[in-house]
Structures are given as structure tokens and as C-alpha cells.
Amino acid sequence: MGKGALAPCPRLIEDVTKMGDAILGLVAQEMGAKAPRWLAIRNVSDPRIKAEGTLKQQEQAAALIYRGFGRWSTVCSAITCWASIVAEP
């Protein structure tokens, strides 16, 4: 965990994800040394989808993943968040 945990966020709108962790990374990067410690844990039910095909096709691929694994991926993400907080000194 810590500052700059993710690669620098892109500034081109077509490369930016709609998920909040991308914005958090951008803001933390711009804050530099003043940025608080942070960690982004992505729920696999909200997968990164390759920018291939139409937006509708990308939405359909994400929906299939969510229908199949949404509940359990959320449980795993919650446990991972809890463990990350407990492990923080």
C-alpha cells in the first residue's frame, strides 16, 4: 500500500476508466508527497474490459462476468479490504 501504488493515470478520456480508483490515482499523483496513503482493490465483478468491439459488446462481457461471479467476487473483495486495513501498521 502507499503513494503511487498504481501506474500513472492517463489523461486521454478514451483511456480513463469510469471506476473511482482511476480518479483517486490521478489526484494522488498530482498531490505528490502530500497525497495520503491509499490502495485500490478492484472487485472482479467490475472487470477491466479491453477496448475492443463496441461499448455494448464490452458491457455484455462485463455483465456475463457479474452474473456468474458477482456475489462471490464481492465477498472476496470485502475480505481483501478488511485484511488490508488490519495489516496496516
Phi, psi and omega in degrees: 000152174148182181297139176067030182295334178252160176298156179307139182282139178289156179256348179284131186301325181288346180261353185268131177284156178277357180281147185296336183294333178292320179291319178302315178298319179296313180296315179298321179296317181290332179285338179063228184295341180279351184293140177287161174294140181207162179211135176250123176246114183273130175283127182293349174283349173244068189287158169283128181250132177300143180280058178241144181077191181277166176300322179299316178296322177294319178297321179295320178297317178296320180296321177298317179296315181296315180299322183280326189228002188308307184298310185288328177291328177291318177301312180298320179294321178297317178296319179296318177298312179301313181297323179294320179291315180297324182284344182291127181292000000 
